[in-house]
């Protein structure tokens, strides 16, 4: 198994920068940072709607409250995606395994 992985690493033709660019391109414009800011705006809007409806439309306020709970999970996922993307952009990819591959017969 390790020999297959190491062989694949040795036969790589793309640089780590190209790999990161390709991974970023697969998002197809779905910028987690932008989506996170939009999600925050929607959360604020739902908060305002909740306050406006809780006295006269309690059922509506209850549904908004449920939606806000679910929306917080969306925001959490977007925050995690944004942090992963920022790490990919800012830190260089560790090339130690590519530069110094282990012999294929040492680990099996």
N, C-alpha and C positions, 0 to 999 in steps of 0.2 A: 504494500500500500504506500509506504513512504517513498519507495523508488519511483512509483508512478507520479506522485506529487512533485518530487524533486526533478524528475524528467520534464514535467510540464513547466516548472519554474525556469529550468535551463533553456527551454525552447521558446520562451516568451520573446516576442518581437516588439511589443509596445513598451514605452517607458512608463514609469509610475505616474508621471504627469498626464500622459495620454489616458491612462486608466482612470484617473480621477476626473478628467474632463469628460470621458465617455460615461462614467457613472452619473456625473452631473447632468449630462445631456439626456440621459434616460428619464430624468424627472419631467422632461418635456414641458418646461416652463413652470412646473409646480414648485415654486420657491416656498419652502416651509416658513421662512421668516415673514414673507408677505402674507401667506395664509394665516400665520399666527396673529399678525396685526389685525387682519380682517376678522378673525375669530374673536379677538378682544373687543373690537367694536360691536360685534353682534351680541356678545355677552353683556356689554354695557346697555345696549338697546333692550335686551330682554329684562335686565334689572329695572329699567325705567318702566317697561310695560307691566312688570310685576307690581311695582309700587302703585301705578295708575289703576290697576284692576283689583287689588286685593280686598278693598272694602265693598265694592258694588258687584263685582263678578268673581266670587271666591273660587268657583270651578275653573274659570279661565286662569286665575292666579295659580291654582294648583298645577294645571298643565304646564304653565310657564315655568314654575319651579322645577318640575320634573325634567323639562327640556334643558333648563340651566344645569342640572346635575349631569345629564348626559353630555351636554356641551363642554363641561369641564374636562371630561375624558378626552374629547376631541382636542381641546387646548393642550392637555398634557402630552398627547402624542405629537402634536405639532411642535411643541417645545423640544421634545426629544429629537425629532427629525432635524430641527434647526440647529441644535447643538452638534449633532453628528455632521451635518453639512459644514458648519463653521470649522470643525476640527479637520475635516477633509481639505478645506481650502487653505487653512493656516499652517498646518504642520506637515513637514515632509514625510513621505512614506518611508518607513524603515526598509532599507534595501539589504540588510545584512544577510538574509537568507539567499537573496539573488546573487549578491556579490561573492559570498562564500558558501556555496552549496555543500551540504553534507554528502559524503560518499554514499552511493545508493545501496551498498552492501552492509553499511553499519547499522541501519535500523530497518527491521522487517517485522 
